[in-house]
Structures are given as C-alpha cells and as structure tokens.
Amino acid sequence: MTIGAVPVIKNGCLMFRGKVILTGVPGNVVISPASSGSAFLGVTSSSASSRHVFSLGVLEDYKFMCLFIAKIWWMIPRVGKSASDIPMETQMLLLEVHQESILDIVPDEEILVEPMTGNKFYILVLPVLDGAFRASLQGTKSNELQFCYESGDPQVQTSEAMEGLFVNSGDNPFELIKDSIKILANHKGTFSHLDTKKIPAHLDWFGWCTWDAFYTDVSPSGIKEGLQSFREVGISPKFLIIDDGWQETVNEFVKEGVPLIEGSQFATRLVDIKENSKFKGSESDCSTANLKQLIHYIKENYGLKYVYMWHALAGYWGGVLSSSEALKKYNPKLEYPVQSPGRLGNIRDIAMDSLEKFGVGVVDPEKVHDFYNDMHSYLASCGVDGVKVDVQNLLETLGSTHGGRVSVTKKYHEALDESVEKNFGENNLICCMCHNTDSIFSSKKSATARASEDFMPNEPTFQTLHIASVSFNSLLLGEVFVPDWDMFHSNHNTAEFHGAARAIGGCPVYVSDKPGKQDFNILKKLVLSDGSILRARYAGRPTRDCLFIDPVMDGKSLLKIWNLNKRTGVVGVFNCQGAGTWPMKQAPESTPTSKAIYGYVCPLDVEFLDEMVEENWNGEYAIFGFNSGSLSVVQKGKTVGVSLNILEFEIFTISPIKELKEKVCLAPIGLLEMYNSGGAVEDCTFHDASVTIKARGSGLFGAYSSVKPSSCKVNHRNEEFTYNSEDGLLRVNLGTGLNFQEIEISY
C-alpha cells in the first residue's frame, strides 16, 4: 500500500504531507481519521436540512482529474487546475501534487525515463454515501471547493455531515484508488470491492446484442436471422443480449391518430413480467411458439452459452402500470420524480424531464424482492441465464417518500442482487445507466457495469469521447465492477478503433451488427475459433502520464491505455483529438489540424509489470507494435515512438525478456494477428536449452528470440518457423481449429 500521512487542518489550511492543498478552510470543517492514513472530512451546520452545500476552502494551481455526472445517467472526465474547473455532481477528484520542482523532460527513443515517484504524490477525494445522505463536489468561479450533501427526501434532514467525504494520499495513483475503495468497502459495509465478487462467465465469450440491430422491433425471426448470419460469416456469438422490445408494455399517452407528445415515449410502462405477443405464437417455420422455445432453439442450433434479457430497474422506463391486474400484487404507485439541483445544473435529459411530467409507476420497495424474483424465476424457467438491468439512476429521483435516494436505491439493489443469485446463480447481471454513487456504493454483489454512454453509431463526434470516457471512468468503476464498454458495430467506419479499445479494456466484447452486416476481418482479430476472447486481467485505464491531460480537446495529446495479461503487458495508443468535443466544454477557437500527433510508449506505462519479472529477467523488454509489425528491444525506462492521425491507434505488447543461457534470450509476444496479442500467452517455462509456452488460439504466433532456434514444436510436432535476425522476431504457425497449444522452442 502507498498510503501517506493523515491530513491536517492548520491555520485555516488543509495540508497533506506538509503541502497546503486548500486555503481558507472554514472553522466548521473537521477531520476524522479512518485507517492507514486516510480520513473523512466532516462539516457541521447551525441548521438541519435535506440538502446542504458547504464550503471546504479554496483550491488553486493543482493539476486534477475529476469524474462527474454530466447528465443523470452517465459520468465523464474533466481535467483542470483550480476549483472553478470542477463541475457540479463531481464524484471523484484526483490531484497531482509536486513535492519539489523538477525539469520537464520530453522523452524520445534515446532518453531514459525515470520512474515517476519521489517527486510527486497524489490525493484522492471521494464523495461517498453517509447513512441516508449522498455527497458530491463542485467548484465556484472564485475557486472555492464545495461539498454537496443531500438525502433526496425533504423529511430526511441533518445538521452535520461527518463521513460524506473520504480523503487519502499515496505515491501510486492506481494503488491509491484501489486501497481507498477497499478501505471504504470495509468501513461502510454498503458495497464490495471487485476482488471479492464472483465474475460472470459471459465476460470471456464473444457476444451479440439486439439493440442497434433491431431496436424495439426485435423479434424471434430477427434473432434467428442474425445468429444465422454470424454462422455464415464464420464467427458465432456465445452470449446474446435480447435487449428492449421483448416485454409487454403500454403507453397511455400515445394514441392512434393523435400527434405524439414529445417525450411521451418514455412514459411507456410494464404490464406483465412475461414476454409480449411478438414472442408468442408460432413462427412461420413452426420452430418456436414462446420465449422458452425460442431460447431452447437458439441455444441448440447456434451454440449459445448464455442468453440475457433486458429490463429496467423500475420494470420499464416509465415503471409499471399501476392498474395492471398482473402487477397489482406489487403495490405499484404513480410517483413523480424530483431531480436534484445538481443534476439540473448540468445537462438536462429529455427522458427525465418527461418522466417528471408523466410520472413513474413505482413498485413498493417492500415488494420489490417479490417483483424481481417473480420476473427472474419466470425468465430462468424459459432458459434465460441472466439480465441486463438498465435505467438505474432513475431511483435517485424517487426518494422523497421512501426515506431518501440512498435508502430506496439500497432496497432495490439488495433485492436485485438476491434475485439474480437465487434464479441465475452465476452473478449473471449487467448494470447499466448506474453511474451515480447511490448505485456504485450500494453494489455488494453485482460485478459488471456499463462504463459510459452508448456507442451511438450515428453520432460521428461521439466516437473518440466514448473511448476516452470509458478509460477514465474505469479508474473508479473498475474497482467495483468489470467495466462494460458497450456494444459496437464491426462494419462501422470506426470499428477498428472501437475493437482495439475493447481488446485491451479487460471487458466483454460484443457487437450489435444487423444481420448480414458483420466484418469478419475485424472480428477475427478479437475472437478465437471457439468463440472466446483474449480478455486482459484488469480494467483498461489511462497511463499515469495521461491522467491529467485532455486526450479529446487539447489538440496535442495521445490517449494511452494500459493493462496486464497473464505474462505480458499491453498499451493501446489512440488519437482521440479533433473528432469531437466534451459536453459542457467550449471547443477551442482553432480546430485541431489533421496532422499526426507524436507520442511514445515505455514499459513503465504498464503498472505492476515488474510483478511478472522473474530471476532470469535480463533487464530488457520486447515491445511489439500490432499495426506496424515492429519489434523493439528496450530497457525498462527507454521509449518507443508512435505517430497517429485522428481516429488511428496502435497496440503495443510489452514482454519481459528472460535468459535461458549465455546470449540466448526470449520473450513471448503471442498471436500476432490478434489486437491483444499477449493475451494468448497462458504460461511460459524456461529450461536449460528450451522454452515451453502454453498458448490459446490458433494462427501466427510470435516471440522475440536473441538467436535463431534450432527447432520449434507445436503440440509435440515439429513445425516450420521463420526468424528475422535483424529484430529477433520468431514466427511459427499454430494452424487452425485448436484453442490450447503447447509450443516448445529449442536452441
């Protein structure tokens, strides 16, 4: 752990490690030590209220990165240097603090980069849940950092906020966030760290979601057509999400012959927990007559392992129909959402504005266990394996008669977790539209969550924002969930950009291609022949030198995302500049040119890479570029350059070089034709004159070798290989069909 000394307030200043972070700290701000050097900032008031906005002091001239709710469902990042840059609804604040000034060095391929420790440390400020209250941060034009503390119920009031703001410091920002979330999980008891959760098995298999393919027009025939078209392409999904469009719903505000009232579509409500008429009745081929028969048919005929069904946390967007005979046992009641002033201060959302007008049919929180259990037990009886539960942040607006937003969210999440565990057994749950801390810090069991707004195939300016927001959001979300990067289209003009990001994101890989619209050339770089994927070990997050830059709008920075495989590191580099602008942020006066941006990659970019270094490491790393096919040998602190145009990317596999005997060294790279090449290396054992590599997948396998081997065997059979003496790249073909291979390289 890299935990610093407990912060103190001295002479009106908040100080960490002797550095003044906030000035002008009011006298009603107090510090309560937590554990391992962390603490809570508390504030007291002379009067009780359901919503307080407290001043914490002035924050100026410190680089920061924050995550905030831009509109009610989703977080995005923001970087800045003073509190005036911190938006309302900020849920995480990370500061970079220099302990002493140093010369700025621009690394290139000839310069040694020293580890970025010793001269700087990091401060994490996390607004959290505190009993019935939820906290957030915001800045003012005068650089005052404010602390918002609210219950969401006018009847739930307090005059003190003692444990709503957690602070901690450390030398490694990634360890700092992880350690802090673990401390909080243990202290609060309302949620769990990802390390303690059961990971759903669908994450390691290629999937298909019906949403963009059909939207709400999804039908059994369309699902079969889509699965058949994947089979014909040669890459079949192993998990399927049947998204919105299968449920029995009604909209009382949409009438035939009457003009549609804007926003009224969101007032659609659930009528029954069973499937609608599209999924009942015989198909033209007489293969299926209901949901159960459909799921049995597609599993038997298309090799699906997991089928998930979509539903909203409240049943549907507008909740449930309070007059429905099938649902009356859950005591539904029409309620009208009330949005927090913080939400209204950022981007208004048409769905929420509409639901404020039309109302939501809310299942009685005391009956929500029965509601979920009845729905999920029915789905399980039909062969369904799990659920994707959407529109979760809606609950924050429905706390006024239920003890507040935190209380009602907690009840719903407990009921959801319990039902998923009881009916599906494998923690098969995908949470979505759940970025508020009410949901994050109420997650005891759910282990997968969507990490950004939708892929949005028809929004050309959103593609770079999607990649950047997921990677930054994963700094926080990745400690509680496996971040889900959402579906994408394999035949989209940005398909490679999105596919490459998902390959290194440690996330599921699934598409929403329309039937017959798949691009095999892209899918084959992501999916093995058995339908599995080469998923990296952790959430893909920005490298340390990218944490406080704007990779979308500063016109000069590349986004680097790091991850680890079992035996290799990986860094994806993306040019996200010039193709979009952040919401709530003014575009630069001069539009970035289309000229390439230059950057560099270094083994130090991969945190914890040294953990896989063994005694026979020779002090160097092999770095393989996926697109360029280049192989470089560098010392730990040396760099390799990369130049990318807008919406271009490169993926670097970084593998420690180990020594067999004098002047004979090797480093496995992996499958050279897969985006995450190193994800294919399961194990690597060094002997006196040979190396045995266990690998997944088939196709062209690569390794760095300092000298030409005498032979290569694949599954104990001699195989031809090629060797480039200039860069040391060894290539051997693993053939096709098999998904677990043993490679023996002898000298």
Sequence and secondary structure as in RCSB ss.txt:
>XXXX:A:sequence
MTIGAVPVIKNGCLMFRGKVILTGVPGNVVISPASSGSAFLGVTSSSASSRHVFSLGVLEDYKFMCLFIAKIWWM
IPRVGKSASDIPMETQMLLLEVHQESILDIVPDEEILVEPMTGNKFYILVLPVLDGAFRASLQGTKSNELQFCYE
SGDPQVQTSEAMEGLFVNSGDNPFELIKDSIKILANHKGTFSHLDTKKIPAHLDWFGWCTWDAFYTDVSPSGIKE
GLQSFREVGISPKFLIIDDGWQETVNEFVKEGVPLIEGSQFATRLVDIKENSKFKGSESDCSTANLKQLIHYIKE
NYGLKYVYMWHALAGYWGGVLSSSEALKKYNPKLEYPVQSPGRLGNIRDIAMDSLEKFGVGVVDPEKVHDFYNDM
HSYLASCGVDGVKVDVQNLLETLGSTHGGRVSVTKKYHEALDESVEKNFGENNLICCMCHNTDSIFSSKKSATAR
ASEDFMPNEPTFQTLHIASVSFNSLLLGEVFVPDWDMFHSNHNTAEFHGAARAIGGCPVYVSDKPGKQDFNILKK
LVLSDGSILRARYAGRPTRDCLFIDPVMDGKSLLKIWNLNKRTGVVGVFNCQGAGTWPMKQAPESTPTSKAIYGY
VCPLDVEFLDEMVEENWNGEYAIFGFNSGSLSVVQKGKTVGVSLNILEFEIFTISPIKELKEKVCLAPIGLLEMY
NSGGAVEDCTFHDASVTIKARGSGLFGAYSSVKPSSCKVNHRNEEFTYNSEDGLLRVNLGTGLNFQEIEISY
>XXXX:A:secstr
       EEETTEEEETTEEEEBS  TTEEEEE STT EEEEEEEEEEESEEEEEEEE  S  EEEEEEEETTEE
EEEEESSGGG  TTEEEEEEEEESS        TTS    S SSEEEEEEEE EETTEEEEEEE TT EEEEEEE
 S TT  EEEEEEEEEEEEESSHHHHHHHHHHHHHHHH SS  GGGS   GGGGB EEESHHHHGGG  HHHHHH
HHHHHHHHT   SEEEE SSSEEEE TT  TTS   TTGGGG EEEEEEE GGGSS  TTSS SSHHHHHHHHHH
HH  SEEEEEEETTBSTTBB TT TTTGGG  EEE     HHHHTS   HHHHHHHHH EEE  TTTHHHHHHHH
HHHHHHTT  EEEEE GGGGGGS TTTT HHHHHHHHHHHHHHHHHHHTSS  EEE S  SHHHHTT SS  EEE
 SS   TT GGGHHHHHHHHHHHHHHHTTTSEEE   B TTSTTHHHHHHHHHTTTS  EE   TT   HHHHTT
TB TTSBB   SS  EE GGGTTS TTTSSS  EEEEEE SS EEEEEE  TTS   TTS   SS   SS EEEE
E GGGSTTGGGG  TTEEEEEEEEETTT  EEEEETT  EEEEE TT EEEEEEEEEEEEETTEEEEEEEETTST
TGGGGEEEEEE SSEEEEEEES SEEEEEESS  SEEEETTEE  EEE TTT EEEEE  SS SEEEEEEE 
